[in-house]
Amino acid sequence: MAINETDVPGAPDDSTPAAPVSGEAGPVLGEAGPVLGAADGAVPEAGVVPAPDAPPAEPLWLDEMTPRQIVAELDKYIVGQQAAKKAVAIALRNRWRRQRVAEELREEIVPNNIIMIGPTGVGKTEIARRLARLAGAPFVKVEASKFTEVGYVGRDVESMIRDLVDVGVNMVRTEREDEVQEEAEKRVEDRLLDLLIPPAETPAAASGDADKKERVWFASPSGQAEPVEDAASRERRERTREKFRQLLRENKLEERQVEVEVSQSMPIENMMVPMGGGMDGGGGMDGNFMDMLQEWLPKKTKRRRVTVAEARRILLQDELDKLVNMDEVINEALDRVEDTGIIFLDEVDKIAGERSAAGGPDVSREGVQRDLLPVVEGSTVQTKYGMVRTDHMLFIAAGAFHVSKPSDMIPELQGRFPIRVELTSLTEDDFVRILKEPKHALVSQYRALAAADGAELVFTDDGVREVARTAAQLNERMENIGARRLHTVLTTLLEDVMFELPDMAEKTITVDADRVRDRLKGIVEDEDLRKFIL
């Protein structure tokens, strides 16, 4: 049955102007703010639209940045620790340099792994977080304390390589999907129109109507047979289709119900017990066998009635799966992981300890070090995507080493981390800079939280200095937890303010030195309260 134009709810007439093309210049949302250029490797924040005449700022990945640019980028978020930033920047730049060396010599150049030593709360983990945000290379941060020796229940050290491969595959797949996103969206739009507008009657559907009078069929330009009566309504159908297309682009049909066909795979994770030590479920022979079994089992198809918005998401993923060649994705991902992969091994001091003949937990920790050694020095690890070599991966280890010291690690593993960087403890002046200078400083975060309730939180210079002095004083008297002490001090200082903020008549709150002293004086001086609150 042909669909009349009047059947389309909200369909515009022919005089309605078409929806603006995505490439046309539209109104700029808000005032164009400062866009960080490629020199500092920063990506413009969400909501900041560059001016129409300004060239788009392309972000630089870590491998493309000079050591000075890497340090400058880390300076935006981390105060001090120049030695650690410099060592990391040189190691990352050497990755880029190695790619431009002759192939014969390239295989001989191995990365200089780094171990960062310093008390808690001085920026070791924050360096890893910021590197992960910038890394154009596969990057994974793992905790060394969660690994156990082979033969024990838990994750084996090779699982971090499998995690890195998964990150690499997802990274390359996302890049490929971005390249074909526009084509996939066009296909999804056509499929949605087919679901919203029933197709014309085909010769096969009409062949069973013996009682009806004989029809005359003719070949359309596409080569498909169509009934003569459809030739007259084809133009009207095309107009209706275009109006539906415009409604789809304007998101006016998002709540309309359509039927889509979804393929479902049988869940097999709980159907069998893992064979051997692959308890992490990430790879090895168990992971490969499960993947092969998943492909062999037949996939069930099921028709679901969903909204257009949900159907668009389902169909888009289906089209992306068709357009992206996963074999090419996996091959490129494995190359990236082997040549540019970075693993940040945090809390490495938790697997180090004085070796004793008494046995106990030290045996397991030393076993983790022995398992870690071949991975760091270079070996081949089996993953569900294939064999991966770790010879040219960069390992950055970090640990507080409060109880143990780096010399407590087995000598072979010590030799695999030739560059040692010591991070210094933070002082009162460092705390002042941490509160004010970084891009997302704590003071700025609390201002934004207060602004959500329509209030203004004003920190004076002497108030910030008093908060820093209190945090430094507490670190000296109690355990030194570094910059994390600022969180506890600010949370206690602003507890009453954040609780009463929505009901306060005065929406401007000034935090000066007197307010800080009055709020924290009793708690800081009371030894018992200080242990539990700060």
PyMOL commands that set and color helices and strands:
alter all, ss='L'
color gray80, all
select helices_A, chain A and resi 5-7+62-64+67-75+82-99+103-106+124-134+144-146+159-179+181-196+203-206+228-249+284-296+308-323+326-340+348-351+361-377+406-408+411-415+428-436+442-452+461-477+484-493+495-503+513-525+527-533
alter helices_A, ss='H'
color red, helices_A
select strands_A, chain A and resi 114-117+139-143+217-219+225-227+257-264+300-307+342-346+380-383+386-389+394-399+419-422+456-459+508-511
alter strands_A, ss='S'
color yellow, strands_A
deselect
rebuild
show_as cartoon
